[in-house]
Amino acid sequence: MRYYGSHLALVNNDIQAGTRVLAGTQLGVVGRTGNASHVCHLHFGLSPVCQRIGDWWVRRGVIYPWKYLDSWRAGGDLSPVDEVTAWQRDHGCPTAPTPGTR
């Protein structure tokens, strides 16, 4: 299971790949980095872990996260693991982006 966030101006020094965090832990500061069109925002994605270098089309998220974010915000523990596992079972780790993906 991969949780992905981008366009951070600063990442907390204690956060490394694979670090487990609790709800409410500050991971960083939202910024305008990368191809963010000079708009301050956070890109958050849920995806399987694929081991390819440059697999941004998977890494940036293949599962819509909103229902999980809503659950977590309300103190729930809805897990995206089953949905992500099913997606990977059906799609594997694609070697190229789906047409129309940016």
URDA-V253052 format. One record per pair of residues at least 12 apart in sequence whose C-alpha atoms are under 10 Angstrom apart, sorted by sequence separation. I is the first residue (numbers start at 1). J is the second residue. D is the distance in whole Angstrom. If there is no record, write none. Layout:
i=I j=J d=D
i=I j=J d=D
This chain:
i=15 j=27 d=7
i=29 j=41 d=10
i=30 j=42 d=6
i=46 j=58 d=9
i=47 j=59 d=6
i=67 j=79 d=10
i=68 j=80 d=7
i=12 j=25 d=10
i=14 j=27 d=8
i=15 j=28 d=9
i=29 j=42 d=9
i=30 j=43 d=10
i=45 j=58 d=9
i=46 j=59 d=8
i=47 j=60 d=7
i=48 j=61 d=8
i=67 j=80 d=9
i=3 j=17 d=10
i=12 j=26 d=7
i=13 j=27 d=9
i=45 j=59 d=8
i=46 j=60 d=7
i=47 j=61 d=5
i=48 j=62 d=8
i=2 j=17 d=10
i=3 j=18 d=10
i=11 j=26 d=9
i=12 j=27 d=5
i=13 j=28 d=9
i=45 j=60 d=5
i=46 j=61 d=5
i=47 j=62 d=5
i=48 j=63 d=9
i=65 j=80 d=8
i=2 j=18 d=9
i=11 j=27 d=6
i=12 j=28 d=5
i=44 j=60 d=7
i=45 j=61 d=4
i=46 j=62 d=6
i=47 j=63 d=6
i=64 j=80 d=10
i=10 j=27 d=9
i=11 j=28 d=4
i=12 j=29 d=8
i=43 j=60 d=8
i=44 j=61 d=7
i=45 j=62 d=7
i=46 j=63 d=5
i=47 j=64 d=9
i=63 j=80 d=8
i=10 j=28 d=5
i=11 j=29 d=7
i=43 j=61 d=9
i=45 j=63 d=7
i=46 j=64 d=7
i=47 j=65 d=10
i=8 j=27 d=9
i=9 j=28 d=7
i=10 j=29 d=5
i=11 j=30 d=9
i=45 j=64 d=7
i=46 j=65 d=6
i=64 j=83 d=10
i=8 j=28 d=6
i=9 j=29 d=6
i=10 j=30 d=7
i=44 j=64 d=9
i=45 j=65 d=7
i=63 j=83 d=8
i=8 j=29 d=6
i=9 j=30 d=6
i=10 j=31 d=8
i=44 j=65 d=8
i=45 j=66 d=10
i=62 j=83 d=10
i=63 j=84 d=7
i=5 j=27 d=9
i=7 j=29 d=9
i=8 j=30 d=4
i=9 j=31 d=4
i=44 j=66 d=10
i=46 j=68 d=10
i=62 j=84 d=8
i=5 j=28 d=10
i=7 j=30 d=6
i=8 j=31 d=5
i=9 j=32 d=7
i=10 j=33 d=10
i=61 j=84 d=10
i=6 j=30 d=8
i=7 j=31 d=6
i=8 j=32 d=7
i=9 j=33 d=6
i=63 j=87 d=8
i=5 j=30 d=10
i=6 j=31 d=9
i=7 j=32 d=6
i=8 j=33 d=6
i=9 j=34 d=10
i=44 j=69 d=10
i=62 j=87 d=8
i=6 j=32 d=9
i=7 j=33 d=5
i=8 j=34 d=9
i=62 j=88 d=9
i=6 j=33 d=8
i=7 j=34 d=6
i=6 j=34 d=8
i=7 j=35 d=8
i=6 j=35 d=10
i=7 j=36 d=7
i=6 j=36 d=9
i=58 j=88 d=10
i=9 j=40 d=9
i=7 j=39 d=9
i=8 j=40 d=9
i=7 j=40 d=8
i=8 j=41 d=8
i=47 j=80 d=9
i=48 j=81 d=9
i=7 j=41 d=7
i=8 j=42 d=7
i=46 j=80 d=8
i=47 j=81 d=9
i=59 j=93 d=10
i=6 j=41 d=9
i=7 j=42 d=6
i=8 j=43 d=9
i=46 j=81 d=9
i=48 j=83 d=10
i=49 j=84 d=10
i=58 j=93 d=7
i=6 j=42 d=6
i=7 j=43 d=7
i=47 j=83 d=9
i=48 j=84 d=6
i=49 j=85 d=10
i=57 j=93 d=10
i=58 j=94 d=7
i=5 j=42 d=6
i=6 j=43 d=5
i=7 j=44 d=10
i=46 j=83 d=10
i=47 j=84 d=6
i=48 j=85 d=7
i=57 j=94 d=8
i=58 j=95 d=9
i=4 j=42 d=10
i=5 j=43 d=5
i=6 j=44 d=7
i=46 j=84 d=7
i=47 j=85 d=9
i=48 j=86 d=10
i=50 j=88 d=9
i=55 j=93 d=9
i=57 j=95 d=9
i=58 j=96 d=9
i=4 j=43 d=8
i=5 j=44 d=5
i=6 j=45 d=9
i=48 j=87 d=8
i=49 j=88 d=9
i=55 j=94 d=8
i=57 j=96 d=7
i=58 j=97 d=8
i=4 j=44 d=5
i=5 j=45 d=7
i=47 j=87 d=8
i=48 j=88 d=6
i=55 j=95 d=7
i=56 j=96 d=9
i=57 j=97 d=5
i=58 j=98 d=10
i=3 j=44 d=7
i=4 j=45 d=5
i=5 j=46 d=9
i=47 j=88 d=8
i=48 j=89 d=10
i=52 j=93 d=8
i=54 j=95 d=10
i=55 j=96 d=8
i=56 j=97 d=8
i=57 j=98 d=8
i=3 j=45 d=6
i=4 j=46 d=6
i=50 j=92 d=9
i=51 j=93 d=9
i=52 j=94 d=10
i=54 j=96 d=10
i=55 j=97 d=8
i=2 j=45 d=8
i=3 j=46 d=5
i=4 j=47 d=8
i=50 j=93 d=6
i=52 j=95 d=8
i=2 j=46 d=6
i=3 j=47 d=7
i=48 j=92 d=9
i=49 j=93 d=8
i=50 j=94 d=9
i=57 j=101 d=7
i=1 j=46 d=7
i=2 j=47 d=5
i=3 j=48 d=9
i=48 j=93 d=8
i=50 j=95 d=10
i=57 j=102 d=8
i=1 j=47 d=6
i=2 j=48 d=6
i=3 j=49 d=9
i=56 j=102 d=9
i=1 j=48 d=5
i=2 j=49 d=6
i=1 j=49 d=6
i=2 j=50 d=9
i=24 j=72 d=10
i=1 j=50 d=9
i=23 j=72 d=8
i=24 j=73 d=9
i=23 j=73 d=9
i=23 j=75 d=9
i=5 j=59 d=10
i=6 j=60 d=8
i=4 j=59 d=7
i=5 j=60 d=8
i=2 j=58 d=10
i=3 j=59 d=8
i=4 j=60 d=6
i=5 j=61 d=9
i=2 j=59 d=8
i=3 j=60 d=9
i=4 j=61 d=7
i=2 j=60 d=9
i=3 j=61 d=8
i=2 j=61 d=8
i=3 j=65 d=10
i=1 j=80 d=8
i=2 j=81 d=9
i=1 j=81 d=6
i=1 j=82 d=10
i=2 j=84 d=9
i=1 j=84 d=7
i=1 j=85 d=8
